[in-house]
Amino acid sequence: MLPEQAYGEGMQKGLKTQDVFQRYGKKKNVTMVELSNEMLDAYNMTHYKSITIKDDPEALRFVRKCLETDQVGARKIKEITDDGGLISAYYQMPGEQKEVNRFVLFKVNQKGVITLVYIEGELDSDDLITILFNK
């Protein structure tokens, strides 16, 4: 098993969206970010990983397919579709431990730039909204 597979499975175990990070993480026109433990502790998170993919229609189809799988059993906090395709989503899933929540956020902008974010930690939806929208 590759080290990134071992890490990815622990972090996003059981989620198809982990495949997006593994498949596209090291490709051209892709930016992937993982926060350090110091940053995570400040926000009561245990994991934060994001990926931005520029102008890749195949990646968009793949991401949407993964989200379709992961949304089963998730609490859909927000979903926006346009022309039948998902363009924005915010899901909350239970973590492996009772006090840990997992969040998947997705957006594709008008220029076709895909952003997918995975967050895990002892925070709830309101905490996450506060972190995201208040500097």
N, C-alpha and C positions, 0 to 999 in steps of 0.2 A: 504494500500500500504506500502511495506517495505521501509525504508529510502534509501536503495541502489537502489531500483527501481525508486524512485522519482529522485534521483541524476542522475542515468543512463539515464533516459528518457530526462532530461534537457540537458545533455551533448551530447548524441548521438541520439537524437530524430530522429526517422524515419530510423535508420540504423539497419540492422540485426546483424552487428558485435557486437552490445551491448549485444546480447544474449550470445556471447562467454565469455565475462567478467562475466556475471551473472551465467552462467552454470559451468564454470571451475575455477573461481577466487579463491575458497577456497578448491580446491582439492589437493590431494597429487601429488608431482612432478610438481607443478605449482608455478611460481613466478609472482606476480602482483605488479606493481609499479604505484603510482600516485605522481606527483610532487606537492610540496607545492606552495602556492601563491607567495612566495618570488622568487622561481625559475622560475615560470611561467612569472612573470612580467619582469624578466631579459631578457627573450626571446620573449616577445610580444605575449605570448600564454595565452589563457584562460583555456585550459584543456590539460592535457597530461596523458595518461594512457597506460600502456603496460602490456602484459601478455606473459609469456614464458611457454610452455607446453612440457614436455619431454616424448617422446616415447609413444604416444597415437594415434594409427591409426584412431580410431573413432572420436577423437577430430579434427584430420586433415580433415576428410571428412566433419565434421560439419562446420569448419572454411571456407573451400572452398565453401560450399553451401551458407553460409552467404555472402561471398565476391561476389559470382555470383549474388546475389540479389542486393547488394550495388553498384556494378559497373554500373548498369543501370543508365544513366544520369550523371555518373562521368566522369571526364576528366582522361583518362588512361595515366598516365605519363610513366609508365613502367610496363610490364608484361613479365615474363619468365615462360615457361612451359617445362616440361621434361616428356617424356612418356605419354603425354596427360594430365598431372596434373599440376596445377599451383604451382610453387615453389617460386616465388617472384612476388610481385605486389606493386605498388605505385599509389594510386588514390587521386584525389582532387575533393571535392564536395563543392558546395556552402553552406554557413551557413545560419542560420535563418535571420541574419542581413547582409546587402549587403557587408560590409567591412570585414566580418568574413569568413574565409575559414576553411574547415575541411579536414583532410588528414587521410588516412588509409594506413598503410604500413604493408606488410606481407612477411614473409620468412620462409621456412622450409629448414633446412640444411641436409646434407647427413646422419647424425645420427638420423634424424626424429624429431629434436627439432623445434617446431613451435614458431615463434615470431609474435605477432600482436600488432601494435601500433596505437593509436588514438590520433591525435593532432588537436586542434582547436585554432584559434586566428587570429589576424589581420596581418598575415604574408602570403606571397605568396610562390609559389613553390621554387623560387630562394633563398628566405630567409631560407627556411627549409633545402635546400641542403647545404647552407653555415653553418648552425648550426650543421647539422649531420656530415659533413665531415671536418670541421675546428675546432680544439680544441682551 
